[in-house]
Amino acid sequence: NIFVTCIHVPLRPYFPHVAILPSINMAAAMTTEWTRLLAITVESGKDLKNVDWIGQSDPYFKIAEFNGKVIGGNDGGDKAKSAVVENDLSPEWMETHIFLVDKQVDRFKIRVKDEGVAGGKEIGTATIMLDTEHQEAKEYPLDTQGTVTIKYKVTDLGDVMP
């Protein structure tokens, strides 16, 4: 099983802001279709749509809907979910989620939702197209109102394996 052991590569130089990494057997990953690490940092949201009846939305985000094989998410293997920021339409998350992805993955979707409504009422979504050279944080517009600031890095496993 690919989730058996901890990562055996020095990730700090590549992802210095990551405190906790997923439990992934990197040797097994090298022999399968997963060929890249994808680190996604969702920094913040800005001017989000208020979908609460009383007060302001309690936003959280979900990363999902990759267009290829993915493991490593904290919300079901191929998905990641953030902490909730209560009563805030411009939340600060500063959360990094790391995935092992196959070479086909070139996009993912972020969904911003409001906690407190059964299943989470959707605030907005954005589809992020991956650019392997992308290094800096960038604001992406949501389909309804507001933006999310995301930074990501794609690293070939061959570049980090000893």
C-alpha positions in Angstrom: 0.0 0.0 0.0 1.4 3.4 -0.9 0.3 5.0 2.4 2.5 2.8 4.5 5.7 4.8 5.4 6.8 8.4 5.8 8.5 10.5 3.1 12.2 9.7 2.8 13.3 12.9 0.9 14.5 16.2 2.2 11.5 18.4 1.4 12.4 21.4 3.6 14.5 23.1 0.8 11.6 22.7 -1.6 8.7 23.5 0.7 10.0 25.3 3.7 6.6 26.3 5.0 5.3 22.7 5.3 5.0 21.5 8.8 3.2 18.1 8.3 3.6 16.0 5.3 1.4 13.1 4.1 2.5 9.6 4.9 3.6 8.3 1.5 6.1 5.5 0.5 8.3 7.4 -1.9 10.1 4.2 -3.2 6.7 2.7 -4.1 5.7 6.0 -5.7 8.7 5.9 -8.0 7.7 2.5 -9.3 4.1 3.6 -10.1 2.4 6.2 -12.2 3.0 9.0 -9.6 5.9 11.0 -11.0 5.6 14.5 -9.5 5.0 16.2 -6.2 2.4 19.0 -6.3 2.5 21.4 -3.3 -0.5 23.8 -3.3 -0.6 26.7 -0.8 -3.9 28.5 -0.5 -3.0 31.8 1.2 -6.2 33.7 1.4 -9.6 34.6 0.0 -10.7 38.2 -0.7 -14.2 39.8 -1.0 -16.0 36.4 -0.9 -19.7 36.2 -1.5 -21.7 36.2 1.7 -24.1 33.2 1.7 -25.0 33.2 5.4 -28.4 34.3 6.5 -27.1 35.8 9.7 -23.6 37.4 10.0 -20.9 36.5 7.5 -19.9 33.2 5.9 -17.5 30.8 7.6 -15.4 29.9 4.6 -13.2 26.8 4.0 -11.8 25.5 0.8 -11.6 22.1 -0.8 -9.0 21.1 -3.5 -10.2 18.4 -5.8 -11.2 17.5 -9.3 -7.7 16.8 -10.7 -7.7 15.6 -14.3 -5.4 12.6 -13.5 -4.4 10.2 -10.7 -3.7 11.8 -7.4 -2.9 10.6 -3.8 -2.0 12.4 -0.6 -5.0 14.6 0.3 -6.2 14.9 3.8 -9.9 14.5 2.8 -10.2 11.2 1.0 -6.9 10.6 -0.8 -7.4 12.8 -3.9 -9.0 15.8 -2.1 -7.9 18.3 0.6 -9.9 20.4 3.0 -8.9 23.4 4.9 -9.7 24.7 8.4 -12.8 26.9 8.7 -12.3 30.7 9.2 -15.3 31.9 11.1 -17.3 35.0 10.2 -14.9 36.4 7.5 -15.3 37.3 3.9 -11.5 37.8 3.4 -10.0 34.7 5.2 -6.3 34.0 5.7 -5.6 30.3 5.5 -1.9 29.9 4.6 -2.4 26.1 4.3 -0.2 23.9 2.1 -1.4 20.5 0.8 1.0 18.1 -0.9 -0.1 15.5 -3.5 1.6 12.9 -5.5 0.3 13.2 -9.1 0.8 11.5 -12.4 2.2 13.3 -15.4 -1.3 13.8 -16.9 -2.4 16.2 -14.1 -2.4 19.8 -15.4 -5.3 21.3 -13.5 -7.4 21.2 -10.3 -10.4 22.9 -8.9 -10.7 24.8 -5.7 -14.2 25.2 -4.1 -14.8 27.7 -1.4 -17.7 26.7 0.8 -19.5 28.0 3.9 -19.5 25.9 7.0 -22.7 25.6 8.9 -24.9 24.7 6.0 -25.5 20.9 5.6 -22.7 19.8 3.3 -21.4 23.3 3.0 -23.1 25.9 0.8 -20.9 26.9 -2.1 -19.4 30.4 -2.1 -17.5 30.0 -5.4 -15.1 27.9 -7.5 -12.0 28.4 -9.7 -10.2 26.0 -12.0 -6.4 26.3 -11.8 -4.3 25.4 -14.8 -0.9 24.2 -13.7 2.2 25.8 -15.1 5.4 23.9 -14.1 7.3 27.2 -13.9 4.8 28.9 -11.5 6.5 30.0 -8.3 4.8 33.2 -7.1 1.4 33.6 -5.4 -1.4 34.7 -7.8 -5.0 35.8 -7.3 -7.6 33.6 -9.1 -11.1 34.9 -9.6 -14.0 32.8 -8.3 -16.9 32.1 -10.6 -19.3 34.1 -8.3 -17.5 36.9 -6.5 -14.1 37.4 -4.9 -10.7 35.8 -5.4 -8.4 33.2 -3.8 -4.6 33.6 -3.6 -2.8 30.4 -4.5 0.8 29.4 -4.9 1.9 26.0 -6.1 5.0 24.1 -7.1 5.3 21.1 -9.3 8.5 19.0 -8.7 9.5 15.9 -10.6 10.2 13.1 -8.1 13.5 12.4 -9.9 14.6 15.9 -8.8 14.1 15.1 -5.0 15.0 11.5 -4.8 18.6 10.7 -3.6 
